[in-house]
Every structure is written in structure tokens, then in C-alpha cells.
Amino acid sequence: MMTIASAATTFFMMRAVVVMVVFTAMIVVVVCVVVMVVMTAVLFFMVCHDDSFD
């Protein structure tokens, strides 16, 4: 049988894991968005630069 302490410990461990997973997912999403924005800006700049040269 699980005691109140072990149940609480398990609950907090699971909660910590969930928080870590959510935090990691947020970081991944932010990194992906930043990379997409930077790539779009670089491609846009290169296209404009090439057009200005032509």
C-alpha cells in the first residue's frame, strides 16, 4: 500500500516531469519560430539584394 508521503512524492515527481516536458516543448517551439523567421528574413534580404543588383 502507498502511504500519503509516497503518494505525494509520486505526484510531485510526475508534476515536475510534466513541467519539464512543457518547458522543453516551449523552448523547441520558440527555437523553431526564431529559425523560421531568421531564414525568411535572410532569404527575403538575399532576393531583394539580388534584384537590386539586376
PDB file of N, CA, C and O in Angstrom, chain B, residues numbered from 101:
ATOM      1  N   MET B 101       0.840  -1.212   0.000  1.00  0.00           N
ATOM      2  CA  MET B 101       0.000   0.000   0.000  1.00  0.00           C
ATOM      3  C   MET B 101       0.868   1.253   0.000  1.00  0.00           C
ATOM      4  O   MET B 101       1.933   1.294   0.616  1.00  0.00           O
ATOM      5  N   MET B 102       0.386   2.272  -0.706  1.00  0.00           N
ATOM      6  CA  MET B 102       1.121   3.535  -0.764  1.00  0.00           C
ATOM      7  C   MET B 102       0.700   4.427   0.393  1.00  0.00           C
ATOM      8  O   MET B 102      -0.487   4.571   0.685  1.00  0.00           O
ATOM      9  N   THR B 103       1.678   5.015   1.038  1.00  0.00           N
ATOM     10  CA  THR B 103       1.360   5.937   2.123  1.00  0.00           C
ATOM     11  C   THR B 103       1.097   7.322   1.534  1.00  0.00           C
ATOM     12  O   THR B 103       1.310   7.562   0.345  1.00  0.00           O
ATOM     13  N   ILE B 104       0.630   8.225   2.396  1.00  0.00           N
ATOM     14  CA  ILE B 104       0.344   9.590   1.925  1.00  0.00           C
ATOM     15  C   ILE B 104       1.640  10.241   1.416  1.00  0.00           C
ATOM     16  O   ILE B 104       1.628  10.945   0.407  1.00  0.00           O
ATOM     17  N   ALA B 105       2.752  10.001   2.118  1.00  0.00           N
ATOM     18  CA  ALA B 105       4.025  10.622   1.733  1.00  0.00           C
ATOM     19  C   ALA B 105       4.474  10.120   0.370  1.00  0.00           C
ATOM     20  O   ALA B 105       4.870  10.915  -0.482  1.00  0.00           O
ATOM     21  N   SER B 106       4.416   8.804   0.155  1.00  0.00           N
ATOM     22  CA  SER B 106       4.872   8.273  -1.127  1.00  0.00           C
ATOM     23  C   SER B 106       3.947   8.722  -2.251  1.00  0.00           C
ATOM     24  O   SER B 106       4.406   8.971  -3.366  1.00  0.00           O
ATOM     25  N   ALA B 107       2.648   8.827  -1.974  1.00  0.00           N
ATOM     26  CA  ALA B 107       1.714   9.293  -2.991  1.00  0.00           C
ATOM     27  C   ALA B 107       2.027  10.747  -3.351  1.00  0.00           C
ATOM     28  O   ALA B 107       2.031  11.110  -4.527  1.00  0.00           O
ATOM     29  N   ALA B 108       2.287  11.575  -2.342  1.00  0.00           N
ATOM     30  CA  ALA B 108       2.612  12.979  -2.581  1.00  0.00           C
ATOM     31  C   ALA B 108       3.923  13.087  -3.360  1.00  0.00           C
ATOM     32  O   ALA B 108       4.048  13.894  -4.281  1.00  0.00           O
ATOM     33  N   THR B 109       4.898  12.261  -2.974  1.00  0.00           N
ATOM     34  CA  THR B 109       6.190  12.294  -3.677  1.00  0.00           C
ATOM     35  C   THR B 109       6.005  11.926  -5.144  1.00  0.00           C
ATOM     36  O   THR B 109       6.556  12.579  -6.030  1.00  0.00           O
ATOM     37  N   THR B 110       5.222  10.869  -5.393  1.00  0.00           N
ATOM     38  CA  THR B 110       4.969  10.451  -6.769  1.00  0.00           C
ATOM     39  C   THR B 110       4.264  11.558  -7.536  1.00  0.00           C
ATOM     40  O   THR B 110       4.602  11.837  -8.686  1.00  0.00           O
ATOM     41  N   PHE B 111       3.271  12.197  -6.889  1.00  0.00           N
ATOM     42  CA  PHE B 111       2.530  13.270  -7.548  1.00  0.00           C
ATOM     43  C   PHE B 111       3.462  14.420  -7.917  1.00  0.00           C
ATOM     44  O   PHE B 111       3.410  14.933  -9.035  1.00  0.00           O
ATOM     45  N   PHE B 112       4.321  14.825  -6.967  1.00  0.00           N
ATOM     46  CA  PHE B 112       5.226  15.943  -7.244  1.00  0.00           C
ATOM     47  C   PHE B 112       6.249  15.574  -8.314  1.00  0.00           C
ATOM     48  O   PHE B 112       6.608  16.412  -9.141  1.00  0.00           O
ATOM     49  N   MET B 113       6.724  14.318  -8.307  1.00  0.00           N
ATOM     50  CA  MET B 113       7.676  13.889  -9.341  1.00  0.00           C
ATOM     51  C   MET B 113       7.010  13.927 -10.711  1.00  0.00           C
ATOM     52  O   MET B 113       7.605  14.410 -11.674  1.00  0.00           O
ATOM     53  N   MET B 114       5.785  13.423 -10.809  1.00  0.00           N
ATOM     54  CA  MET B 114       5.079  13.439 -12.085  1.00  0.00           C
ATOM     55  C   MET B 114       4.833  14.878 -12.529  1.00  0.00           C
ATOM     56  O   MET B 114       4.972  15.213 -13.705  1.00  0.00           O
ATOM     57  N   ARG B 115       4.462  15.725 -11.560  1.00  0.00           N
ATOM     58  CA  ARG B 115       4.222  17.126 -11.895  1.00  0.00           C
ATOM     59  C   ARG B 115       5.517  17.783 -12.387  1.00  0.00           C
ATOM     60  O   ARG B 115       5.498  18.562 -13.340  1.00  0.00           O
ATOM     61  N   ALA B 116       6.631  17.467 -11.738  1.00  0.00           N
ATOM     62  CA  ALA B 116       7.917  18.030 -12.157  1.00  0.00           C
ATOM     63  C   ALA B 116       8.250  17.574 -13.576  1.00  0.00           C
ATOM     64  O   ALA B 116       8.725  18.362 -14.394  1.00  0.00           O
ATOM     65  N   VAL B 117       7.996  16.289 -13.860  1.00  0.00           N
ATOM     66  CA  VAL B 117       8.271  15.773 -15.203  1.00  0.00           C
ATOM     67  C   VAL B 117       7.394  16.483 -16.231  1.00  0.00           C
ATOM     68  O   VAL B 117       7.870  16.844 -17.307  1.00  0.00           O
ATOM     69  N   VAL B 118       6.116  16.686 -15.905  1.00  0.00           N
ATOM     70  CA  VAL B 118       5.207  17.379 -16.827  1.00  0.00           C
ATOM     71  C   VAL B 118       5.699  18.804 -17.073  1.00  0.00           C
ATOM     72  O   VAL B 118       5.707  19.273 -18.211  1.00  0.00           O
ATOM     73  N   VAL B 119       6.109  19.490 -16.004  1.00  0.00           N
ATOM     74  CA  VAL B 119       6.601  20.868 -16.149  1.00  0.00           C
ATOM     75  C   VAL B 119       7.849  20.880 -17.033  1.00  0.00           C
ATOM     76  O   VAL B 119       7.992  21.748 -17.894  1.00  0.00           O
ATOM     77  N   MET B 120       8.748  19.922 -16.821  1.00  0.00           N
ATOM     78  CA  MET B 120       9.963  19.859 -17.634  1.00  0.00           C
ATOM     79  C   MET B 120       9.628  19.617 -19.099  1.00  0.00           C
ATOM     80  O   MET B 120      10.207  20.245 -19.986  1.00  0.00           O
ATOM     81  N   VAL B 121       8.681  18.694 -19.353  1.00  0.00           N
ATOM     82  CA  VAL B 121       8.290  18.399 -20.734  1.00  0.00           C
ATOM     83  C   VAL B 121       7.678  19.633 -21.396  1.00  0.00           C
ATOM     84  O   VAL B 121       8.007  19.961 -22.536  1.00  0.00           O
ATOM     85  N   VAL B 122       6.785  20.315 -20.672  1.00  0.00           N
ATOM     86  CA  VAL B 122       6.150  21.517 -21.226  1.00  0.00           C
ATOM     87  C   VAL B 122       7.201  22.592 -21.482  1.00  0.00           C
ATOM     88  O   VAL B 122       7.180  23.251 -22.522  1.00  0.00           O
ATOM     89  N   PHE B 123       8.118  22.768 -20.535  1.00  0.00           N
ATOM     90  CA  PHE B 123       9.174  23.771 -20.684  1.00  0.00           C
ATOM     91  C   PHE B 123      10.040  23.457 -21.905  1.00  0.00           C
ATOM     92  O   PHE B 123      10.366  24.348 -22.690  1.00  0.00           O
ATOM     93  N   THR B 124      10.411  22.177 -22.056  1.00  0.00           N
ATOM     94  CA  THR B 124      11.223  21.772 -23.206  1.00  0.00           C
ATOM     95  C   THR B 124      10.471  22.008 -24.511  1.00  0.00           C
ATOM     96  O   THR B 124      11.046  22.491 -25.487  1.00  0.00           O
ATOM     97  N   ALA B 125       9.175  21.665 -24.526  1.00  0.00           N
ATOM     98  CA  ALA B 125       8.372  21.861 -25.733  1.00  0.00           C
ATOM     99  C   ALA B 125       8.307  23.345 -26.093  1.00  0.00           C
ATOM    100  O   ALA B 125       8.407  23.707 -27.266  1.00  0.00           O
ATOM    101  N   MET B 126       8.139  24.205 -25.079  1.00  0.00           N
ATOM    102  CA  MET B 126       8.088  25.650 -25.342  1.00  0.00           C
ATOM    103  C   MET B 126       9.405  26.130 -25.944  1.00  0.00           C
ATOM    104  O   MET B 126       9.412  26.919 -26.889  1.00  0.00           O
ATOM    105  N   ILE B 127      10.531  25.646 -25.387  1.00  0.00           N
ATOM    106  CA  ILE B 127      11.839  26.056 -25.911  1.00  0.00           C
ATOM    107  C   ILE B 127      11.981  25.618 -27.369  1.00  0.00           C
ATOM    108  O   ILE B 127      12.454  26.379 -28.214  1.00  0.00           O
ATOM    109  N   VAL B 128      11.562  24.373 -27.651  1.00  0.00           N
ATOM    110  CA  VAL B 128      11.667  23.866 -29.031  1.00  0.00           C
ATOM    111  C   VAL B 128      10.826  24.717 -29.975  1.00  0.00           C
ATOM    112  O   VAL B 128      11.277  25.064 -31.067  1.00  0.00           O
ATOM    113  N   VAL B 129       9.603  25.057 -29.560  1.00  0.00           N
ATOM    114  CA  VAL B 129       8.720  25.868 -30.409  1.00  0.00           C
ATOM    115  C   VAL B 129       9.341  27.241 -30.646  1.00  0.00           C
ATOM    116  O   VAL B 129       9.345  27.734 -31.774  1.00  0.00           O
ATOM    117  N   VAL B 130       9.869  27.865 -29.582  1.00  0.00           N
ATOM    118  CA  VAL B 130      10.480  29.189 -29.728  1.00  0.00           C
ATOM    119  C   VAL B 130      11.673  29.123 -30.679  1.00  0.00           C
ATOM    120  O   VAL B 130      11.838  29.988 -31.538  1.00  0.00           O
ATOM    121  N   VAL B 131      12.504  28.087 -30.518  1.00  0.00           N
ATOM    122  CA  VAL B 131      13.676  27.961 -31.392  1.00  0.00           C
ATOM    123  C   VAL B 131      13.240  27.786 -32.848  1.00  0.00           C
ATOM    124  O   VAL B 131      13.815  28.398 -33.748  1.00  0.00           O
ATOM    125  N   CYS B 132      12.220  26.947 -33.081  1.00  0.00           N
ATOM    126  CA  CYS B 132      11.738  26.725 -34.443  1.00  0.00           C
ATOM    127  C   CYS B 132      11.210  28.028 -35.051  1.00  0.00           C
ATOM    128  O   CYS B 132      11.497  28.343 -36.205  1.00  0.00           O
ATOM    129  N   VAL B 133      10.439  28.779 -34.265  1.00  0.00           N
ATOM    130  CA  VAL B 133       9.876  30.041 -34.763  1.00  0.00           C
ATOM    131  C   VAL B 133      11.002  31.014 -35.092  1.00  0.00           C
ATOM    132  O   VAL B 133      10.973  31.663 -36.138  1.00  0.00           O
ATOM    133  N   VAL B 134      11.996  31.124 -34.208  1.00  0.00           N
ATOM    134  CA  VAL B 134      13.113  32.043 -34.445  1.00  0.00           C
ATOM    135  C   VAL B 134      13.869  31.636 -35.709  1.00  0.00           C
ATOM    136  O   VAL B 134      14.216  32.487 -36.528  1.00  0.00           O
ATOM    137  N   VAL B 135      14.121  30.340 -35.868  1.00  0.00           N
ATOM    138  CA  VAL B 135      14.852  29.867 -37.058  1.00  0.00           C
ATOM    139  C   VAL B 135      14.054  30.178 -38.322  1.00  0.00           C
ATOM    140  O   VAL B 135      14.611  30.637 -39.319  1.00  0.00           O
ATOM    141  N   MET B 136      12.734  29.924 -38.272  1.00  0.00           N
ATOM    142  CA  MET B 136      11.906  30.207 -39.450  1.00  0.00           C
ATOM    143  C   MET B 136      11.925  31.691 -39.794  1.00  0.00           C
ATOM    144  O   MET B 136      12.048  32.059 -40.962  1.00  0.00           O
ATOM    145  N   VAL B 137      11.802  32.548 -38.773  1.00  0.00           N
ATOM    146  CA  VAL B 137      11.796  33.996 -39.016  1.00  0.00           C
ATOM    147  C   VAL B 137      13.142  34.441 -39.580  1.00  0.00           C
ATOM    148  O   VAL B 137      13.194  35.225 -40.528  1.00  0.00           O
ATOM    149  N   VAL B 138      14.228  33.941 -38.995  1.00  0.00           N
ATOM    150  CA  VAL B 138      15.564  34.338 -39.465  1.00  0.00           C
ATOM    151  C   VAL B 138      15.784  33.863 -40.902  1.00  0.00           C
ATOM    152  O   VAL B 138      16.280  34.617 -41.739  1.00  0.00           O
ATOM    153  N   MET B 139      15.411  32.608 -41.184  1.00  0.00           N
ATOM    154  CA  MET B 139      15.578  32.088 -42.539  1.00  0.00           C
ATOM    155  C   MET B 139      14.752  32.902 -43.533  1.00  0.00           C
ATOM    156  O   MET B 139      15.235  33.247 -44.611  1.00  0.00           O
ATOM    157  N   THR B 140      13.506  33.207 -43.166  1.00  0.00           N
ATOM    158  CA  THR B 140      12.657  34.003 -44.061  1.00  0.00           C
ATOM    159  C   THR B 140      13.269  35.377 -44.304  1.00  0.00           C
ATOM    160  O   THR B 140      13.292  35.857 -45.437  1.00  0.00           O
ATOM    161  N   ALA B 141      13.766  36.014 -43.237  1.00  0.00           N
ATOM    162  CA  ALA B 141      14.365  37.338 -43.369  1.00  0.00           C
ATOM    163  C   ALA B 141      15.611  37.271 -44.243  1.00  0.00           C
ATOM    164  O   ALA B 141      15.824  38.139 -45.090  1.00  0.00           O
ATOM    165  N   VAL B 142      16.440  36.241 -44.042  1.00  0.00           N
ATOM    166  CA  VAL B 142      17.670  36.113 -44.834  1.00  0.00           C
ATOM    167  C   VAL B 142      17.330  35.882 -46.307  1.00  0.00           C
ATOM    168  O   VAL B 142      17.904  36.522 -47.188  1.00  0.00           O
ATOM    169  N   LEU B 143      16.395  34.965 -46.571  1.00  0.00           N
ATOM    170  CA  LEU B 143      16.009  34.705 -47.965  1.00  0.00           C
ATOM    171  C   LEU B 143      15.418  35.962 -48.598  1.00  0.00           C
ATOM    172  O   LEU B 143      15.745  36.303 -49.735  1.00  0.00           O
ATOM    173  N   PHE B 144      14.541  36.654 -47.851  1.00  0.00           N
ATOM    174  CA  PHE B 144      13.928  37.882 -48.369  1.00  0.00           C
ATOM    175  C   PHE B 144      15.013  38.917 -48.681  1.00  0.00           C
ATOM    176  O   PHE B 144      14.982  39.564 -49.728  1.00  0.00           O
ATOM    177  N   PHE B 145      15.982  39.067 -47.752  1.00  0.00           N
ATOM    178  CA  PHE B 145      17.068  40.026 -47.954  1.00  0.00           C
ATOM    179  C   PHE B 145      17.900  39.648 -49.171  1.00  0.00           C
ATOM    180  O   PHE B 145      18.253  40.513 -49.973  1.00  0.00           O
ATOM    181  N   MET B 146      18.220  38.351 -49.318  1.00  0.00           N
ATOM    182  CA  MET B 146      19.019  37.896 -50.460  1.00  0.00           C
ATOM    183  C   MET B 146      18.283  38.159 -51.769  1.00  0.00           C
ATOM    184  O   MET B 146      18.886  38.619 -52.739  1.00  0.00           O
ATOM    185  N   VAL B 147      16.972  37.867 -51.801  1.00  0.00           N
ATOM    186  CA  VAL B 147      16.193  38.089 -53.023  1.00  0.00           C
ATOM    187  C   VAL B 147      16.185  39.576 -53.361  1.00  0.00           C
ATOM    188  O   VAL B 147      16.401  39.957 -54.511  1.00  0.00           O
ATOM    189  N   CYS B 148      15.935  40.416 -52.356  1.00  0.00           N
ATOM    190  CA  CYS B 148      15.911  41.864 -52.612  1.00  0.00           C
ATOM    191  C   CYS B 148      17.295  42.331 -53.065  1.00  0.00           C
ATOM    192  O   CYS B 148      17.417  43.157 -53.969  1.00  0.00           O
ATOM    193  N   HIS B 149      18.335  41.792 -52.426  1.00  0.00           N
ATOM    194  CA  HIS B 149      19.698  42.183 -52.775  1.00  0.00           C
ATOM    195  C   HIS B 149      19.995  41.785 -54.222  1.00  0.00           C
ATOM    196  O   HIS B 149      20.536  42.581 -54.988  1.00  0.00           O
ATOM    197  N   ASP B 150      19.642  40.556 -54.591  1.00  0.00           N
ATOM    198  CA  ASP B 150      19.888  40.089 -55.963  1.00  0.00           C
ATOM    199  C   ASP B 150      19.102  40.943 -56.955  1.00  0.00           C
ATOM    200  O   ASP B 150      19.624  41.315 -58.006  1.00  0.00           O
ATOM    201  N   ASP B 151      17.847  41.253 -56.623  1.00  0.00           N
ATOM    202  CA  ASP B 151      17.029  42.062 -57.535  1.00  0.00           C
ATOM    203  C   ASP B 151      17.628  43.453 -57.698  1.00  0.00           C
ATOM    204  O   ASP B 151      17.596  44.022 -58.789  1.00  0.00           O
ATOM    205  N   SER B 152      18.175  44.003 -56.611  1.00  0.00           N
ATOM    206  CA  SER B 152      18.750  45.342 -56.712  1.00  0.00           C
ATOM    207  C   SER B 152      19.998  45.308 -57.589  1.00  0.00           C
ATOM    208  O   SER B 152      20.306  46.281 -58.277  1.00  0.00           O
ATOM    209  N   PHE B 153      20.726  44.166 -57.563  1.00  0.00           N
ATOM    210  CA  PHE B 153      21.914  44.058 -58.410  1.00  0.00           C
ATOM    211  C   PHE B 153      21.518  43.909 -59.867  1.00  0.00           C
ATOM    212  O   PHE B 153      22.194  44.430 -60.754  1.00  0.00           O
ATOM    213  N   ASP B 154      20.434  43.207 -60.118  1.00  0.00           N
ATOM    214  CA  ASP B 154      19.982  43.013 -61.509  1.00  0.00           C
ATOM    215  C   ASP B 154      19.349  44.263 -62.076  1.00  0.00           C
ATOM    216  O   ASP B 154      18.918  44.268 -63.229  1.00  0.00           O
TER     217      ASP B 154
END
